Amino acid sequence: MNAADLRRLAGHLRNHGLQVVALEPGLRLHATNPLHRLLTEEIVAEGGRYVTSFSYEIGERGREEECADRMAHLLAASRPTRAEAS
């Protein structure tokens, strides 16, 4: 797993409206729902999988969009509708 994989995941998380900060060292992401600041989670890469700070596995490398969908669900976020995106 490398930084490019986490950048892809971060981009998909941002598409859901989450705020994402990359934390160093250790290739970690910190995702927060900006509408509910207490809903936050850290994501780390362990081997070929993404795992939350509560050891919840959200998916595998190469499937970053699906992982972001799972995280958005956990953090009560959703993708903007077409009306919101315009």
HUNORDA-V145647 format. One record per residue. N is the residue number from 1. RES is the residue in three letters. SS is DSSP state (a for helix, b for strand, c for the rest). PHI is phi in degrees with one decimal (none if undefined). Layout:
N|RES|SS|PHI ; N|RES|SS|PHI
This chain:
1|MET|c|none ; 2|ASN|c|-134.6 ; 3|ALA|a|-63.8 ; 4|ALA|a|-63.5 ; 5|ASP|a|-61.9 ; 6|LEU|a|-67.8 ; 7|ARG|a|-62.9 ; 8|ARG|a|-61.9 ; 9|LEU|a|-61.5 ; 10|ALA|a|-59.8 ; 11|GLY|a|-61.7 ; 12|HIS|a|-66.8 ; 13|LEU|a|-63.3 ; 14|ARG|a|-63.4 ; 15|ASN|a|-62.0 ; 16|HIS|c|-87.6 ; 17|GLY|c|89.8 ; 18|LEU|b|-82.6 ; 19|GLN|b|-88.6 ; 20|VAL|b|-130.4 ; 21|VAL|b|-126.0 ; 22|ALA|b|-84.7 ; 23|LEU|b|-110.9 ; 24|GLU|c|-117.0 ; 25|PRO|c|-80.2 ; 26|GLY|c|99.1 ; 27|LEU|c|47.2 ; 28|ARG|b|-124.1 ; 29|LEU|b|-116.9 ; 30|HIS|b|-116.6 ; 31|ALA|b|-110.9 ; 32|THR|b|-134.7 ; 33|ASN|b|-82.0 ; 34|PRO|c|-66.8 ; 35|LEU|c|-86.5 ; 36|HIS|c|-141.2 ; 37|ARG|c|-58.4 ; 38|LEU|c|-77.6 ; 39|LEU|c|-87.5 ; 40|THR|b|-145.1 ; 41|GLU|b|-155.3 ; 42|GLU|b|-102.2 ; 43|ILE|b|-123.2 ; 44|VAL|b|-124.3 ; 45|ALA|b|-98.9 ; 46|GLU|b|-122.9 ; 47|GLY|c|63.8 ; 48|GLY|c|-100.3 ; 49|ARG|b|-127.5 ; 50|TYR|b|-101.2 ; 51|VAL|b|-135.5 ; 52|THR|b|-83.4 ; 53|SER|c|-66.3 ; 54|PHE|c|-95.9 ; 55|SER|c|64.9 ; 56|TYR|c|-87.7 ; 57|GLU|b|-81.2 ; 58|ILE|b|-101.7 ; 59|GLY|b|151.1 ; 60|GLU|b|-117.7 ; 61|ARG|c|-55.9 ; 62|GLY|c|93.2 ; 63|ARG|c|-123.8 ; 64|GLU|a|-62.1 ; 65|GLU|a|-64.8 ; 66|GLU|a|-65.1 ; 67|CYS|a|-62.3 ; 68|ALA|a|-64.1 ; 69|ASP|a|-59.4 ; 70|ARG|a|-65.5 ; 71|MET|a|-64.9 ; 72|ALA|a|-61.2 ; 73|HIS|a|-62.9 ; 74|LEU|a|-64.0 ; 75|LEU|c|-98.3 ; 76|ALA|c|56.3 ; 77|ALA|c|-114.9 ; 78|SER|c|-148.4 ; 79|ARG|c|-70.9 ; 80|PRO|c|-63.7 ; 81|THR|c|-73.2 ; 82|ARG|a|-58.3 ; 83|ALA|a|-63.5 ; 84|GLU|a|-71.6 ; 85|ALA|a|-75.1 ; 86|SER|c|-89.4
